[in-house]
């Protein structure tokens, strides 16, 4: 949760950029975008504010849609029938299963995240209190309100419902505790009229009005026109579900209380909501009635006030908002086809622009990132291995080289980039060999005398022993001799994960900046196996030899574990490698995560069970 807070703040930079784009677009395109289209853009923005809290996958869709990524599901029983029976492979020395690792500290980001999280939650609490207070005021209004008794206004109200083709019976009430009409409630909507509006209504004018035909009588009486305009305005709020968006705006204001650009955007959205509603009313009127509608706002400006609750939508607004609305009414002309097409085109272009921000808005994606895997021309099957992973959240990727087929458990997590931890040592060793820091014939390093928790580390090392016991200081010494620039060069050359080595030189691969996904692990292992890197063959073979775990006459089993340990808790476990036979090779990567006890040895145990179940390899 602390890391989420840091990522959430980063997301807010992109959210601020989106708000700026919409504010600028609204100003530059004010003569092209209709009031309704501008308001819909804000509704889209409101929806995007929810993205940082959603568990998005690499394609930018919620996780519950991830099964759509694979249309074919292959059960384990069917899978085993596609394989030749595996040959029993003696496990030999299983010391590699110890997967020695050191705990790293979450450090300053953890402390900073905790402080920021506390401030954010405190602000949310204050905003909730203010919202609850507003809801109590609304409840008091509801309790004091009475069903509207005035027969003329009730008759007019029924005509307005008919005019807008609204079949739902929406109750209408009168109250002395409001200064302007409002509509509240989404599932059970209600309209509230202030008593002063009713008292200002002229019975004489109404009687004169209803002696005329329906189409003209609403415009024939001075006293009746303002009431009709108000009722039409509130009913337009109902038609466009503005109370629901009001709820969402309130929720966004609570969670983004600290972001001034979001607050500005929400204020602008409320303004555009009223302008859009005004525009919808104007579309019902004849051009000679526009001025009357504007005068209604002017005549009632002193009586109109801000809504009694953020859970309502109404005719009211602040004076600055009222000026904008009156100006919009004064300049309003019903858009012709050309203007409508231009507005829709501009609207769609802005949507496309905003869509580009979606991958950056996921707090989950901001923390890890997802590998954008090109699935075209790939034979991919989804397999259910959930029984193997039990309490772990994990994934498994298998590539059958002969069949050119991919089998994947948990497609989304297979694309999730996480720290490689000790699995990175495969390539760190290769870089050291390429840079001649060590050589296939001489990989010896003398122990510097520093005492470590694992006895296997407290001795001189070669590449074979350092890889087998996952000796951190050996590979850190390689990095120190190569230097950050050379490391970065090699990582970019082979395309390792996110290629980010900005972390500390001694720990960039240990729950730090460098990230990689299980899919990428398998792809890199295949490239290592085939030497697609173009490195010296003797160096490739030396690395392969260092990760050879066991062999028989018909199978060779290669692999490397990795464990991510933060503040004493094992949160990230890896096992990657391949099984080689005379006529085929299978590459695999397993990753698990949990609050604790997610180790490389656990990932290795899961992998060996899966490989045995698939009859690819068996272990004694």
Secondary structure by P-SEA (a helix, b strand, c coil): caaaaaaaaaaaaaaaaaaaaaaaaaaaacccccaaaaaaaaaaaaaacccccccccccccccccccccccccccaaaaaaaccccccccccccccccbbbbbbbccaaaaaaaaaaaaaaaaaaaaaaaaaaaaaaaaaaaaaccccccaaaaaaaaaaaaaacccccccccccccccccccccccbbbbbbbaaaaaaccaaaaaaaaaccccccccccaaaaaaaaaaaaaaaaaaaaaaaaaaaaaaaaaaacccaaaaaaaaaaaaaaaaaaaaaaaaaccccaaaaaaaaaaaaccccccccccccccccccaaaaaaaaaaaaacccccaaaaaaaaaaaaaaaaaaaaacccccccccccccccccccccbbbbbbccccccccccbbbbbbccccbbbbcccccccccccccccaaaaaaaaaaaaccccccccbbbbcccccccccccccccaaaaaaaccaaaaaaaaaaacaaaaaaaaaaacccccccccccccccccccbbbcaaaaaaaaaaaaaccccccaaaaaaaaaaacccccccbbbbbbbbbbbccccccbbbbbbccccccccccbbbbbbccccccaaaaaaaaaaaaaaacccccc
